[in-house]
Structure formats: C-alpha cells, structure tokens
Amino acid sequence: MYESDQESGLLQTTTIDLLRHGEPEGGTLFRGWRDDPLSAEGWAQMRHSTRNPPPWELIISSPLSRCCHFAAELSQRLGVPMEKDDRLKEIGFGEWEGKSPAVLYDESPDRLSAFWQDPVKNPPPGGEPMVLFQSRVESAWQDIQVHHAGKHLLIVAHGGVNRLILGKVLGMSQSHLFRMEWPFAAVSRVSLQDGYPQLTFHCGSLD
C-alpha cells in the first residue's frame, strides 16, 4: 500500500534553481521577445555559473535562443533531460524592443522612470500587459511544481520571468519586481517543502 511522505513523517522537498541567461549579442537592451543569441561573453558567463552543477534531474528553458541554446548544451554535457516551455518567454516590450535604456532615457525619461517605478500601471507602449505576463509565468511555475515534485530542477529563463517567480514566492507586489537586481547568468534557488516555498539564496553561487 502507498504511504505518503506526510504519513511517514517525511517532508517532500523540491529544489528549483533559477538561472538568468548571459549577455546577448548587442549588449544590454530591452529585448523581450526579440530573439538575439548569446554573445561570446554570454556563453562564458553561463558556463562559469554552471561549472560546479548540483545533481539536477531536469532542465526547463525558455524557448528563446539566449536561453535554450545554452540549456541544450548543458543538457548534453551533464546527461540531464531538457524541455522547453513557451510560457517562460520574457515579457514583450513592444515599441521598446531592441532599444537601450540610455536611448530610452534620452527619448522619454519620464515614461521610462515611470515603468521602473510601477510596470503594472506604466507598461511599455505596445508591450505585453503585466497581467498576461503574470498569468502565463505563474501557470508554468505551478505546473512545474506539480509535475516535478521532489526533484532538483534548473530553470533557464529571463530577468523578468525569474523576478516574477521570486515575487510570487516572496509575496511581492508586481509593481516592485524591478527593484530586484538580477545580473546576467546569476542563479537563485527556491526550496519547497510540501509546497511551501522559501528563497534559499539570491544571485549566489552553486559552489
């Protein structure tokens, strides 16, 4: 007869590492759905961040090339299965796609500042509404927890996606998400014991 972890006095722990992609070609831009590949520096950043990998059982990646190309290489190198989830694509920045923050500050400093202060009320022109972005990312996050409970996973995604996931874990307002720093190729870890999430470390090391 099946005996649950709770009945046996054991807590089921799921560990999920969140890795942001490295630097893409073209440097720091509002990229969103624009599918630029990693630069040589970006590849080096990602390989450095994963040089001492924990025992991941599955790699889940955004479908955009700056994430999934490295995830595929890592999957092959470690012999760990990989899958892509379209819901982990970055938020769409609309008319800001492909522009640098410096250019946007020159063009419309008030609008850009308003976005950083509250992206819910001040989305980029023509961009993906935060409510839709939240809905698809949280749907993916929930499915990952349900279908891979008890495993150690790696998610390779984007600054916006990872911030939204941590915002969900910490109960943060969406309007405050971009107050959270997340450099290229930085890793954070969330542990869930019987579904209860805790942030183990943020932008730390896998050493």
Biotite code that builds the C-alpha atoms (Angstrom):
import biotite.structure as struc

atoms = struc.array([
    struc.Atom([0.000, 0.000, 0.000], chain_id="A", res_id=1, res_name="MET", atom_name="CA", element="C"),
    struc.Atom([1.250, 3.511, -0.864], chain_id="A", res_id=2, res_name="TYR", atom_name="CA", element="C"),
    struc.Atom([2.315, 5.523, 2.160], chain_id="A", res_id=3, res_name="GLU", atom_name="CA", element="C"),
    struc.Atom([2.546, 9.294, 1.633], chain_id="A", res_id=4, res_name="SER", atom_name="CA", element="C"),
    struc.Atom([5.551, 11.306, 2.758], chain_id="A", res_id=5, res_name="ASP", atom_name="CA", element="C"),
    struc.Atom([3.333, 13.096, 5.253], chain_id="A", res_id=6, res_name="GLN", atom_name="CA", element="C"),
    struc.Atom([2.083, 9.828, 6.756], chain_id="A", res_id=7, res_name="GLU", atom_name="CA", element="C"),
    struc.Atom([5.636, 8.517, 7.054], chain_id="A", res_id=8, res_name="SER", atom_name="CA", element="C"),
    struc.Atom([6.794, 11.726, 8.733], chain_id="A", res_id=9, res_name="GLY", atom_name="CA", element="C"),
    struc.Atom([8.946, 12.828, 5.774], chain_id="A", res_id=10, res_name="LEU", atom_name="CA", element="C"),
    struc.Atom([8.685, 16.186, 4.066], chain_id="A", res_id=11, res_name="LEU", atom_name="CA", element="C"),
    struc.Atom([8.910, 16.171, 0.292], chain_id="A", res_id=12, res_name="GLN", atom_name="CA", element="C"),
    struc.Atom([11.408, 18.795, -0.859], chain_id="A", res_id=13, res_name="THR", atom_name="CA", element="C"),
    struc.Atom([11.529, 20.254, -4.349], chain_id="A", res_id=14, res_name="THR", atom_name="CA", element="C"),
    struc.Atom([14.565, 22.396, -5.208], chain_id="A", res_id=15, res_name="THR", atom_name="CA", element="C"),
    struc.Atom([14.386, 24.779, -8.174], chain_id="A", res_id=16, res_name="ILE", atom_name="CA", element="C"),
    struc.Atom([17.371, 26.819, -9.351], chain_id="A", res_id=17, res_name="ASP", atom_name="CA", element="C"),
    struc.Atom([16.596, 29.906, -11.446], chain_id="A", res_id=18, res_name="LEU", atom_name="CA", element="C"),
    struc.Atom([19.329, 30.926, -13.905], chain_id="A", res_id=19, res_name="LEU", atom_name="CA", element="C"),
    struc.Atom([19.160, 34.087, -15.973], chain_id="A", res_id=20, res_name="ARG", atom_name="CA", element="C"),
    struc.Atom([20.688, 33.944, -19.453], chain_id="A", res_id=21, res_name="HIS", atom_name="CA", element="C"),
    struc.Atom([24.067, 35.526, -20.110], chain_id="A", res_id=22, res_name="GLY", atom_name="CA", element="C"),
    struc.Atom([24.804, 38.643, -22.141], chain_id="A", res_id=23, res_name="GLU", atom_name="CA", element="C"),
    struc.Atom([23.184, 38.516, -25.610], chain_id="A", res_id=24, res_name="PRO", atom_name="CA", element="C"),
    struc.Atom([24.712, 39.893, -28.759], chain_id="A", res_id=25, res_name="GLU", atom_name="CA", element="C"),
    struc.Atom([24.182, 43.646, -28.801], chain_id="A", res_id=26, res_name="GLY", atom_name="CA", element="C"),
    struc.Atom([24.691, 44.098, -25.073], chain_id="A", res_id=27, res_name="GLY", atom_name="CA", element="C"),
    struc.Atom([22.104, 45.460, -22.646], chain_id="A", res_id=28, res_name="THR", atom_name="CA", element="C"),
    struc.Atom([18.855, 46.229, -24.470], chain_id="A", res_id=29, res_name="LEU", atom_name="CA", element="C"),
    struc.Atom([15.146, 45.970, -23.841], chain_id="A", res_id=30, res_name="PHE", atom_name="CA", element="C"),
    struc.Atom([14.991, 42.632, -25.609], chain_id="A", res_id=31, res_name="ARG", atom_name="CA", element="C"),
    struc.Atom([11.776, 40.917, -24.545], chain_id="A", res_id=32, res_name="GLY", atom_name="CA", element="C"),
    struc.Atom([10.628, 38.707, -27.415], chain_id="A", res_id=33, res_name="TRP", atom_name="CA", element="C"),
    struc.Atom([13.496, 39.759, -29.693], chain_id="A", res_id=34, res_name="ARG", atom_name="CA", element="C"),
    struc.Atom([15.456, 36.552, -30.230], chain_id="A", res_id=35, res_name="ASP", atom_name="CA", element="C"),
    struc.Atom([19.108, 37.606, -30.079], chain_id="A", res_id=36, res_name="ASP", atom_name="CA", element="C"),
    struc.Atom([21.604, 34.794, -29.364], chain_id="A", res_id=37, res_name="PRO", atom_name="CA", element="C"),
    struc.Atom([24.186, 34.850, -26.602], chain_id="A", res_id=38, res_name="LEU", atom_name="CA", element="C"),
    struc.Atom([27.407, 36.730, -27.236], chain_id="A", res_id=39, res_name="SER", atom_name="CA", element="C"),
    struc.Atom([30.762, 35.020, -26.688], chain_id="A", res_id=40, res_name="ALA", atom_name="CA", element="C"),
    struc.Atom([30.851, 36.731, -23.294], chain_id="A", res_id=41, res_name="GLU", atom_name="CA", element="C"),
    struc.Atom([27.340, 35.458, -22.567], chain_id="A", res_id=42, res_name="GLY", atom_name="CA", element="C"),
    struc.Atom([28.354, 31.864, -23.283], chain_id="A", res_id=43, res_name="TRP", atom_name="CA", element="C"),
    struc.Atom([31.369, 32.264, -20.990], chain_id="A", res_id=44, res_name="ALA", atom_name="CA", element="C"),
    struc.Atom([29.172, 33.713, -18.222], chain_id="A", res_id=45, res_name="GLN", atom_name="CA", element="C"),
    struc.Atom([26.726, 30.811, -18.416], chain_id="A", res_id=46, res_name="MET", atom_name="CA", element="C"),
    struc.Atom([29.438, 28.162, -18.454], chain_id="A", res_id=47, res_name="ARG", atom_name="CA", element="C"),
    struc.Atom([31.129, 29.798, -15.485], chain_id="A", res_id=48, res_name="HIS", atom_name="CA", element="C"),
    struc.Atom([27.875, 29.909, -13.494], chain_id="A", res_id=49, res_name="SER", atom_name="CA", element="C"),
    struc.Atom([27.291, 26.181, -14.037], chain_id="A", res_id=50, res_name="THR", atom_name="CA", element="C"),
    struc.Atom([30.884, 24.962, -13.663], chain_id="A", res_id=51, res_name="ARG", atom_name="CA", element="C"),
    struc.Atom([30.008, 23.144, -10.415], chain_id="A", res_id=52, res_name="ASN", atom_name="CA", element="C"),
    struc.Atom([26.496, 21.861, -11.108], chain_id="A", res_id=53, res_name="PRO", atom_name="CA", element="C"),
    struc.Atom([24.336, 20.242, -8.446], chain_id="A", res_id=54, res_name="PRO", atom_name="CA", element="C"),
    struc.Atom([22.553, 16.974, -9.304], chain_id="A", res_id=55, res_name="PRO", atom_name="CA", element="C"),
    struc.Atom([19.814, 18.463, -11.499], chain_id="A", res_id=56, res_name="TRP", atom_name="CA", element="C"),
    struc.Atom([17.255, 15.960, -12.715], chain_id="A", res_id=57, res_name="GLU", atom_name="CA", element="C"),
    struc.Atom([15.674, 18.167, -15.380], chain_id="A", res_id=58, res_name="LEU", atom_name="CA", element="C"),
    struc.Atom([16.440, 21.436, -17.184], chain_id="A", res_id=59, res_name="ILE", atom_name="CA", element="C"),
    struc.Atom([13.483, 23.595, -18.242], chain_id="A", res_id=60, res_name="ILE", atom_name="CA", element="C"),
    struc.Atom([14.165, 26.507, -20.587], chain_id="A", res_id=61, res_name="SER", atom_name="CA", element="C"),
    struc.Atom([12.555, 29.492, -22.202], chain_id="A", res_id=62, res_name="SER", atom_name="CA", element="C"),
    struc.Atom([12.180, 28.895, -25.956], chain_id="A", res_id=63, res_name="PRO", atom_name="CA", element="C"),
    struc.Atom([14.248, 31.992, -26.822], chain_id="A", res_id=64, res_name="LEU", atom_name="CA", element="C"),
    struc.Atom([17.718, 31.210, -28.153], chain_id="A", res_id=65, res_name="SER", atom_name="CA", element="C"),
    struc.Atom([19.647, 33.129, -25.481], chain_id="A", res_id=66, res_name="ARG", atom_name="CA", element="C"),
    struc.Atom([18.281, 30.563, -23.020], chain_id="A", res_id=67, res_name="CYS", atom_name="CA", element="C"),
    struc.Atom([17.556, 27.326, -24.869], chain_id="A", res_id=68, res_name="CYS", atom_name="CA", element="C"),
    struc.Atom([20.806, 27.054, -26.845], chain_id="A", res_id=69, res_name="HIS", atom_name="CA", element="C"),
    struc.Atom([22.844, 27.046, -23.661], chain_id="A", res_id=70, res_name="PHE", atom_name="CA", element="C"),
    struc.Atom([20.307, 24.804, -21.912], chain_id="A", res_id=71, res_name="ALA", atom_name="CA", element="C"),
    struc.Atom([20.690, 22.272, -24.733], chain_id="A", res_id=72, res_name="ALA", atom_name="CA", element="C"),
    struc.Atom([24.475, 22.341, -24.419], chain_id="A", res_id=73, res_name="GLU", atom_name="CA", element="C"),
    struc.Atom([24.259, 21.920, -20.640], chain_id="A", res_id=74, res_name="LEU", atom_name="CA", element="C"),
    struc.Atom([21.769, 19.081, -21.027], chain_id="A", res_id=75, res_name="SER", atom_name="CA", element="C"),
    struc.Atom([24.118, 17.227, -23.339], chain_id="A", res_id=76, res_name="GLN", atom_name="CA", element="C"),
    struc.Atom([27.175, 17.893, -21.186], chain_id="A", res_id=77, res_name="ARG", atom_name="CA", element="C"),
    struc.Atom([25.534, 16.672, -17.978], chain_id="A", res_id=78, res_name="LEU", atom_name="CA", element="C"),
    struc.Atom([23.346, 13.949, -19.456], chain_id="A", res_id=79, res_name="GLY", atom_name="CA", element="C"),
    struc.Atom([20.255, 15.591, -17.964], chain_id="A", res_id=80, res_name="VAL", atom_name="CA", element="C"),
    struc.Atom([16.963, 15.782, -19.893], chain_id="A", res_id=81, res_name="PRO", atom_name="CA", element="C"),
    struc.Atom([15.794, 19.182, -21.105], chain_id="A", res_id=82, res_name="MET", atom_name="CA", element="C"),
    struc.Atom([12.460, 20.592, -22.133], chain_id="A", res_id=83, res_name="GLU", atom_name="CA", element="C"),
    struc.Atom([11.277, 23.997, -23.369], chain_id="A", res_id=84, res_name="LYS", atom_name="CA", element="C"),
    struc.Atom([8.228, 25.835, -22.049], chain_id="A", res_id=85, res_name="ASP", atom_name="CA", element="C"),
    struc.Atom([6.888, 28.691, -24.180], chain_id="A", res_id=86, res_name="ASP", atom_name="CA", element="C"),
    struc.Atom([5.309, 30.254, -21.103], chain_id="A", res_id=87, res_name="ARG", atom_name="CA", element="C"),
    struc.Atom([8.788, 31.107, -19.782], chain_id="A", res_id=88, res_name="LEU", atom_name="CA", element="C"),
    struc.Atom([9.433, 33.583, -22.606], chain_id="A", res_id=89, res_name="LYS", atom_name="CA", element="C"),
    struc.Atom([10.398, 37.083, -21.464], chain_id="A", res_id=90, res_name="GLU", atom_name="CA", element="C"),
    struc.Atom([7.799, 39.847, -21.184], chain_id="A", res_id=91, res_name="ILE", atom_name="CA", element="C"),
    struc.Atom([7.237, 41.630, -24.509], chain_id="A", res_id=92, res_name="GLY", atom_name="CA", element="C"),
    struc.Atom([8.481, 45.237, -24.507], chain_id="A", res_id=93, res_name="PHE", atom_name="CA", element="C"),
    struc.Atom([6.536, 46.419, -27.555], chain_id="A", res_id=94, res_name="GLY", atom_name="CA", element="C"),
    struc.Atom([7.968, 49.605, -29.092], chain_id="A", res_id=95, res_name="GLU", atom_name="CA", element="C"),
    struc.Atom([10.946, 49.435, -26.725], chain_id="A", res_id=96, res_name="TRP", atom_name="CA", element="C"),
    struc.Atom([12.228, 46.150, -28.159], chain_id="A", res_id=97, res_name="GLU", atom_name="CA", element="C"),
    struc.Atom([15.852, 46.455, -29.247], chain_id="A", res_id=98, res_name="GLY", atom_name="CA", element="C"),
    struc.Atom([16.440, 49.851, -27.622], chain_id="A", res_id=99, res_name="LYS", atom_name="CA", element="C"),
    struc.Atom([18.981, 50.522, -24.903], chain_id="A", res_id=100, res_name="SER", atom_name="CA", element="C"),
    struc.Atom([17.998, 52.114, -21.576], chain_id="A", res_id=101, res_name="PRO", atom_name="CA", element="C"),
    struc.Atom([20.270, 55.067, -22.432], chain_id="A", res_id=102, res_name="ALA", atom_name="CA", element="C"),
    struc.Atom([18.426, 55.740, -25.698], chain_id="A", res_id=103, res_name="VAL", atom_name="CA", element="C"),
    struc.Atom([15.053, 55.486, -24.000], chain_id="A", res_id=104, res_name="LEU", atom_name="CA", element="C"),
    struc.Atom([16.139, 57.882, -21.235], chain_id="A", res_id=105, res_name="TYR", atom_name="CA", element="C"),
    struc.Atom([17.069, 60.380, -23.958], chain_id="A", res_id=106, res_name="ASP", atom_name="CA", element="C"),
    struc.Atom([13.783, 59.865, -25.816], chain_id="A", res_id=107, res_name="GLU", atom_name="CA", element="C"),
    struc.Atom([11.295, 59.672, -22.935], chain_id="A", res_id=108, res_name="SER", atom_name="CA", element="C"),
    struc.Atom([12.912, 59.803, -19.466], chain_id="A", res_id=109, res_name="PRO", atom_name="CA", element="C"),
    struc.Atom([9.608, 60.281, -17.618], chain_id="A", res_id=110, res_name="ASP", atom_name="CA", element="C"),
    struc.Atom([7.985, 57.284, -19.263], chain_id="A", res_id=111, res_name="ARG", atom_name="CA", element="C"),
    struc.Atom([10.944, 55.009, -18.590], chain_id="A", res_id=112, res_name="LEU", atom_name="CA", element="C"),
    struc.Atom([11.219, 56.138, -14.978], chain_id="A", res_id=113, res_name="SER", atom_name="CA", element="C"),
    struc.Atom([7.504, 55.505, -14.523], chain_id="A", res_id=114, res_name="ALA", atom_name="CA", element="C"),
    struc.Atom([7.938, 51.966, -15.867], chain_id="A", res_id=115, res_name="PHE", atom_name="CA", element="C"),
    struc.Atom([10.735, 51.178, -13.400], chain_id="A", res_id=116, res_name="TRP", atom_name="CA", element="C"),
    struc.Atom([8.651, 52.574, -10.542], chain_id="A", res_id=117, res_name="GLN", atom_name="CA", element="C"),
    struc.Atom([5.476, 50.673, -11.451], chain_id="A", res_id=118, res_name="ASP", atom_name="CA", element="C"),
    struc.Atom([5.472, 48.428, -14.553], chain_id="A", res_id=119, res_name="PRO", atom_name="CA", element="C"),
    struc.Atom([1.846, 47.446, -13.900], chain_id="A", res_id=120, res_name="VAL", atom_name="CA", element="C"),
    struc.Atom([0.471, 50.967, -14.322], chain_id="A", res_id=121, res_name="LYS", atom_name="CA", element="C"),
    struc.Atom([3.105, 52.122, -16.817], chain_id="A", res_id=122, res_name="ASN", atom_name="CA", element="C"),
    struc.Atom([3.782, 49.350, -19.372], chain_id="A", res_id=123, res_name="PRO", atom_name="CA", element="C"),
    struc.Atom([5.918, 49.982, -22.458], chain_id="A", res_id=124, res_name="PRO", atom_name="CA", element="C"),
    struc.Atom([3.885, 51.235, -25.439], chain_id="A", res_id=125, res_name="PRO", atom_name="CA", element="C"),
    struc.Atom([2.545, 48.217, -27.295], chain_id="A", res_id=126, res_name="GLY", atom_name="CA", element="C"),
    struc.Atom([4.086, 45.866, -24.728], chain_id="A", res_id=127, res_name="GLY", atom_name="CA", element="C"),
    struc.Atom([2.650, 42.770, -23.093], chain_id="A", res_id=128, res_name="GLU", atom_name="CA", element="C"),
    struc.Atom([0.373, 43.697, -20.175], chain_id="A", res_id=129, res_name="PRO", atom_name="CA", element="C"),
    struc.Atom([1.745, 42.573, -16.817], chain_id="A", res_id=130, res_name="MET", atom_name="CA", element="C"),
    struc.Atom([-1.472, 40.703, -16.047], chain_id="A", res_id=131, res_name="VAL", atom_name="CA", element="C"),
    struc.Atom([-0.968, 38.456, -19.108], chain_id="A", res_id=132, res_name="LEU", atom_name="CA", element="C"),
    struc.Atom([2.735, 38.019, -18.388], chain_id="A", res_id=133, res_name="PHE", atom_name="CA", element="C"),
    struc.Atom([1.933, 37.077, -14.801], chain_id="A", res_id=134, res_name="GLN", atom_name="CA", element="C"),
    struc.Atom([-0.761, 34.621, -15.861], chain_id="A", res_id=135, res_name="SER", atom_name="CA", element="C"),
    struc.Atom([1.440, 32.602, -18.225], chain_id="A", res_id=136, res_name="ARG", atom_name="CA", element="C"),
    struc.Atom([4.544, 32.537, -15.999], chain_id="A", res_id=137, res_name="VAL", atom_name="CA", element="C"),
    struc.Atom([2.588, 31.592, -12.877], chain_id="A", res_id=138, res_name="GLU", atom_name="CA", element="C"),
    struc.Atom([0.835, 28.858, -14.883], chain_id="A", res_id=139, res_name="SER", atom_name="CA", element="C"),
    struc.Atom([4.223, 27.412, -15.850], chain_id="A", res_id=140, res_name="ALA", atom_name="CA", element="C"),
    struc.Atom([5.535, 27.744, -12.288], chain_id="A", res_id=141, res_name="TRP", atom_name="CA", element="C"),
    struc.Atom([2.529, 25.926, -10.866], chain_id="A", res_id=142, res_name="GLN", atom_name="CA", element="C"),
    struc.Atom([2.756, 23.093, -13.413], chain_id="A", res_id=143, res_name="ASP", atom_name="CA", element="C"),
    struc.Atom([6.479, 22.665, -12.768], chain_id="A", res_id=144, res_name="ILE", atom_name="CA", element="C"),
    struc.Atom([5.832, 22.240, -9.041], chain_id="A", res_id=145, res_name="GLN", atom_name="CA", element="C"),
    struc.Atom([3.019, 19.754, -9.596], chain_id="A", res_id=146, res_name="VAL", atom_name="CA", element="C"),
    struc.Atom([4.646, 17.596, -12.268], chain_id="A", res_id=147, res_name="HIS", atom_name="CA", element="C"),
    struc.Atom([8.168, 17.542, -10.824], chain_id="A", res_id=148, res_name="HIS", atom_name="CA", element="C"),
    struc.Atom([7.589, 17.453, -7.083], chain_id="A", res_id=149, res_name="ALA", atom_name="CA", element="C"),
    struc.Atom([10.522, 16.107, -5.085], chain_id="A", res_id=150, res_name="GLY", atom_name="CA", element="C"),
    struc.Atom([13.099, 16.768, -7.818], chain_id="A", res_id=151, res_name="LYS", atom_name="CA", element="C"),
    struc.Atom([16.024, 19.177, -8.207], chain_id="A", res_id=152, res_name="HIS", atom_name="CA", element="C"),
    struc.Atom([15.385, 21.303, -11.302], chain_id="A", res_id=153, res_name="LEU", atom_name="CA", element="C"),
    struc.Atom([17.082, 24.083, -13.235], chain_id="A", res_id=154, res_name="LEU", atom_name="CA", element="C"),
    struc.Atom([15.031, 26.773, -14.983], chain_id="A", res_id=155, res_name="ILE", atom_name="CA", element="C"),
    struc.Atom([16.928, 28.809, -17.594], chain_id="A", res_id=156, res_name="VAL", atom_name="CA", element="C"),
    struc.Atom([14.959, 31.972, -18.249], chain_id="A", res_id=157, res_name="ALA", atom_name="CA", element="C"),
    struc.Atom([14.999, 35.768, -18.165], chain_id="A", res_id=158, res_name="HIS", atom_name="CA", element="C"),
    struc.Atom([15.302, 38.618, -15.707], chain_id="A", res_id=159, res_name="GLY", atom_name="CA", element="C"),
    struc.Atom([11.602, 39.437, -15.886], chain_id="A", res_id=160, res_name="GLY", atom_name="CA", element="C"),
    struc.Atom([10.463, 35.812, -15.669], chain_id="A", res_id=161, res_name="VAL", atom_name="CA", element="C"),
    struc.Atom([12.724, 34.997, -12.725], chain_id="A", res_id=162, res_name="ASN", atom_name="CA", element="C"),
    struc.Atom([11.764, 38.184, -10.889], chain_id="A", res_id=163, res_name="ARG", atom_name="CA", element="C"),
    struc.Atom([8.082, 37.346, -11.290], chain_id="A", res_id=164, res_name="LEU", atom_name="CA", element="C"),
    struc.Atom([8.640, 33.834, -9.907], chain_id="A", res_id=165, res_name="ILE", atom_name="CA", element="C"),
    struc.Atom([10.541, 35.161, -6.886], chain_id="A", res_id=166, res_name="LEU", atom_name="CA", element="C"),
    struc.Atom([7.934, 37.860, -6.437], chain_id="A", res_id=167, res_name="GLY", atom_name="CA", element="C"),
    struc.Atom([5.326, 35.097, -6.219], chain_id="A", res_id=168, res_name="LYS", atom_name="CA", element="C"),
    struc.Atom([7.450, 33.159, -3.714], chain_id="A", res_id=169, res_name="VAL", atom_name="CA", element="C"),
    struc.Atom([8.013, 36.240, -1.510], chain_id="A", res_id=170, res_name="LEU", atom_name="CA", element="C"),
    struc.Atom([4.538, 37.745, -1.862], chain_id="A", res_id=171, res_name="GLY", atom_name="CA", element="C"),
    struc.Atom([5.873, 40.918, -3.524], chain_id="A", res_id=172, res_name="MET", atom_name="CA", element="C"),
    struc.Atom([3.732, 43.404, -5.389], chain_id="A", res_id=173, res_name="SER", atom_name="CA", element="C"),
    struc.Atom([4.209, 43.245, -9.160], chain_id="A", res_id=174, res_name="GLN", atom_name="CA", element="C"),
    struc.Atom([4.877, 46.966, -9.113], chain_id="A", res_id=175, res_name="SER", atom_name="CA", element="C"),
    struc.Atom([8.075, 46.307, -7.107], chain_id="A", res_id=176, res_name="HIS", atom_name="CA", element="C"),
    struc.Atom([9.562, 43.493, -9.215], chain_id="A", res_id=177, res_name="LEU", atom_name="CA", element="C"),
    struc.Atom([12.183, 45.603, -10.977], chain_id="A", res_id=178, res_name="PHE", atom_name="CA", element="C"),
    struc.Atom([13.614, 46.716, -7.646], chain_id="A", res_id=179, res_name="ARG", atom_name="CA", element="C"),
    struc.Atom([15.156, 43.249, -7.529], chain_id="A", res_id=180, res_name="MET", atom_name="CA", element="C"),
    struc.Atom([18.620, 43.062, -9.107], chain_id="A", res_id=181, res_name="GLU", atom_name="CA", element="C"),
    struc.Atom([19.324, 40.037, -11.339], chain_id="A", res_id=182, res_name="TRP", atom_name="CA", element="C"),
    struc.Atom([22.592, 40.221, -13.339], chain_id="A", res_id=183, res_name="PRO", atom_name="CA", element="C"),
    struc.Atom([23.369, 38.157, -16.415], chain_id="A", res_id=184, res_name="PHE", atom_name="CA", element="C"),
    struc.Atom([23.957, 34.442, -15.633], chain_id="A", res_id=185, res_name="ALA", atom_name="CA", element="C"),
    struc.Atom([23.094, 34.881, -11.941], chain_id="A", res_id=186, res_name="ALA", atom_name="CA", element="C"),
    struc.Atom([21.494, 31.981, -10.048], chain_id="A", res_id=187, res_name="VAL", atom_name="CA", element="C"),
    struc.Atom([18.895, 31.943, -7.270], chain_id="A", res_id=188, res_name="SER", atom_name="CA", element="C"),
    struc.Atom([17.363, 28.944, -5.519], chain_id="A", res_id=189, res_name="ARG", atom_name="CA", element="C"),
    struc.Atom([13.880, 28.213, -4.225], chain_id="A", res_id=190, res_name="VAL", atom_name="CA", element="C"),
    struc.Atom([13.181, 25.218, -1.979], chain_id="A", res_id=191, res_name="SER", atom_name="CA", element="C"),
    struc.Atom([9.652, 23.928, -1.495], chain_id="A", res_id=192, res_name="LEU", atom_name="CA", element="C"),
    struc.Atom([8.770, 21.622, 1.373], chain_id="A", res_id=193, res_name="GLN", atom_name="CA", element="C"),
    struc.Atom([5.341, 20.126, 0.771], chain_id="A", res_id=194, res_name="ASP", atom_name="CA", element="C"),
    struc.Atom([4.618, 23.082, -1.491], chain_id="A", res_id=195, res_name="GLY", atom_name="CA", element="C"),
    struc.Atom([5.740, 25.794, 0.954], chain_id="A", res_id=196, res_name="TYR", atom_name="CA", element="C"),
    struc.Atom([8.346, 27.934, -0.870], chain_id="A", res_id=197, res_name="PRO", atom_name="CA", element="C"),
    struc.Atom([11.439, 29.543, 0.625], chain_id="A", res_id=198, res_name="GLN", atom_name="CA", element="C"),
    struc.Atom([14.164, 31.577, -1.048], chain_id="A", res_id=199, res_name="LEU", atom_name="CA", element="C"),
    struc.Atom([17.422, 29.772, -0.215], chain_id="A", res_id=200, res_name="THR", atom_name="CA", element="C"),
    struc.Atom([19.761, 32.256, -1.872], chain_id="A", res_id=201, res_name="PHE", atom_name="CA", element="C"),
    struc.Atom([19.528, 35.065, -4.422], chain_id="A", res_id=202, res_name="HIS", atom_name="CA", element="C"),
    struc.Atom([22.144, 35.700, -7.136], chain_id="A", res_id=203, res_name="CYS", atom_name="CA", element="C"),
    struc.Atom([24.523, 33.419, -5.270], chain_id="A", res_id=204, res_name="GLY", atom_name="CA", element="C"),
    struc.Atom([26.917, 30.636, -6.198], chain_id="A", res_id=205, res_name="SER", atom_name="CA", element="C"),
    struc.Atom([26.488, 26.946, -6.962], chain_id="A", res_id=206, res_name="LEU", atom_name="CA", element="C"),
    struc.Atom([29.878, 26.193, -5.385], chain_id="A", res_id=207, res_name="ASP", atom_name="CA", element="C"),
])
